[in-house]
């Protein structure tokens, strides 16, 4: 039985209350590790360490030196990617085929921002004032609180931590209580890379005990959060009391829109990827499939055929397509939404119940589920399920697709399947989402900004734009002469 402590100021620290909690393997249902149960006292110690590092050795380090440490960390991540991926599968039950790829690919975020660390430049501004030299500086914020979810713990931490460190900040991280082990294991690489003590700290535990104290702490300058829109709203409200900036990557109800001129086979695979990959436990899930009426029946027949062929079972097997649901509460939530969809009049044409067939070792499997006859006003079309549940909505025209696609409170992503380049451009302009994929789905990169409209969040992660969200701009005015004509008026 593994037993994990907090990681604070470069040391493994026992929880102040002397308590740990169990973490279970979603596939087997067995407890495999114990995680430190933190509280506000532990948060205080971690924030103090991060603040001291920011004001001390880390704050004095030149951006080039910070960048070299991030590049070194990228090399270590690549070296240990397989081990980290296996730990994530034990923790969250997602496929090793995906998690292994994620842990290896996340190295690119540390490498990218390592290269960008010394390339953020201020400007010399030609003001209208005589005898004044004016320029800007981009400076780090300080201690950043990072709260990460259970579906892709290390990848989504990389999206936050890489850019925050490149900008010169320090961090206090709270991973999900369901999936803390991989983040704690990752701290050994932070140490090996040579980051000074206190630059990155991890306090594990539950939301009210650890998450809330991080958000409310007066020495935490910014919050970066990935999770549900309701949790994000609470964090936003709390941070606003201190005028504290936030980056929020929240939920989605993304439309995957297929026109009648699309490559049908490619679009079917895109629809499968959009909702059944990762057991549907992804914020960018294409959970609303919008089909043009002329291809509706043909498309649905092929979609069901492919979905039925999915292998359900052990996430450690490369042959598995659909693994278990990560947490018991999420498992029950998915089943509840399936019942709601049936009650609202949607027609279940595939799945719709727990799976206990071949390959199901534990008790948290849900069959890939498809509903037809879905109206966009139904709860199954408006609320995030976060599971392998697809609602199919027919549409007539391009304008109809845009109207339906935008008619939700979320705006994280959308897919468009068409061979008409003009239509692809029009759709990308009119869909109110942060990411539009055309003839593909679930593609992300460290080079491209990611984030949402509406209740899907604030700010952007990845790409060059993200680094300035972790910095503040200072304007510096230098007078070339000291005499002042009239001190009682603005110069």
PELINJO-V843960 format. One line per field, one symbol per residue. ss: DSSP state (@ for helix, = for strand, . for the rest). Layout:
ss = ???
This chain:
ss = .===.===..===......=====......======...@@@@@@@@@@@@@@@@.@@@@..@@@@@@@@@@@@@@@@@@@@@@@@@@@@@@...@@@@@@@@@@.@@@@@@@@@@.......==......=========..=====.....@@@@@@@@@@@@@@...=====......@@@@@@@@@@@@@......===....@@@@@@@@@@...=======..@@@@@@@@@@@@....=====.....====.....@@@@@@@@@@@@@@@@@.......=====@@@@@@@@@@@@@@@@...=.........=.....@@@@@@@@@@@@@@@@...====...=...........=..====......@@@@......=======..@@@@@@@@@...==.=====...@@@@@@@@@@....====...........=..==..==..=...@@@@..=========............
